[in-house]
């Protein structure tokens, strides 16, 4: 059996399975509300959660600084090209 990126399935067994899955089942036809809705779920390990923790990296979140930057951006007083370039340079230096 082959499964391609566009979710098509090929092969003899795949066509048999598709024919079976497309046939209405008496239980499903009798109770349409019994069809379950898929639920998205995300689980992160403790290590993944700690990567983004500012406490672990020794840096504290500065809410006042964030608020002042947001205000400067909204008023058009924040020179984004220069600030972004400087921030990118600092980021790349941290990466090594």
C-alpha positions in Angstrom: 0.0 0.0 0.0 1.2 3.5 -0.7 0.1 6.7 0.9 0.9 10.0 -0.8 1.2 13.5 0.6 -2.3 14.4 -0.5 -3.7 11.5 1.6 -4.5 9.2 -1.2 -4.1 5.5 -0.7 -3.3 3.0 -3.4 -3.1 -0.7 -3.6 -5.6 -3.7 -3.6 -6.0 -3.8 0.2 -6.4 0.0 0.4 -9.3 -0.1 -2.1 -11.0 -2.9 -0.1 -10.6 -0.9 3.1 -11.9 2.2 1.4 -14.9 0.3 0.1 -15.6 -1.0 3.6 -15.1 2.4 5.3 -17.5 4.1 2.8 -20.3 1.7 3.4 -22.8 3.0 5.9 -22.9 1.1 9.1 -26.2 0.4 10.8 -25.0 1.8 14.1 -23.7 5.1 12.6 -26.8 5.5 10.5 -29.0 5.0 13.6 -27.2 7.4 15.8 -25.6 10.3 13.9 -24.9 12.1 17.2 -22.5 9.3 18.2 -19.9 10.5 15.8 -17.0 11.8 17.8 -15.4 15.2 17.0 -11.6 15.1 16.9 -9.8 17.0 19.6 -6.4 18.7 19.1 -4.0 18.0 21.9 -0.4 19.1 22.7 1.8 17.5 25.3 5.2 19.0 26.2 8.0 17.4 28.2 9.4 19.1 31.3 12.6 19.8 29.3 10.6 21.5 26.5 8.7 23.6 29.1 11.9 24.7 30.8 13.5 25.9 27.6 11.2 29.0 27.4 11.4 29.7 31.1 12.9 33.1 31.8 13.5 32.1 35.5 15.9 29.3 34.4 17.9 31.6 32.1 18.3 34.1 34.8 16.4 36.8 33.0 13.3 38.4 34.6 10.3 39.5 32.6 10.1 43.2 32.6 6.4 44.2 32.1 7.1 47.9 32.3 9.7 47.7 29.5 7.2 45.7 27.4 4.5 48.3 28.0 6.7 51.2 27.1 7.8 49.5 23.9 4.2 48.8 22.9 3.3 52.4 23.5 6.2 53.6 21.4 5.3 51.3 18.6 1.6 52.4 18.6 2.6 56.1 18.6 5.1 55.5 15.7 8.1 56.6 17.9 9.9 53.2 17.6 12.4 53.0 14.8 11.7 49.4 13.9 14.5 48.9 11.2 17.3 49.9 13.6 15.8 48.2 16.6 15.1 45.0 14.7 18.6 45.0 13.3 20.2 45.4 16.7 17.9 42.8 18.3 18.8 40.4 15.5 22.5 41.0 16.0 22.2 40.3 19.7 20.1 37.1 19.0 22.7 35.8 16.6 25.5 36.5 19.0 23.7 34.5 21.7 23.3 31.6 19.3 27.1 31.5 18.7 
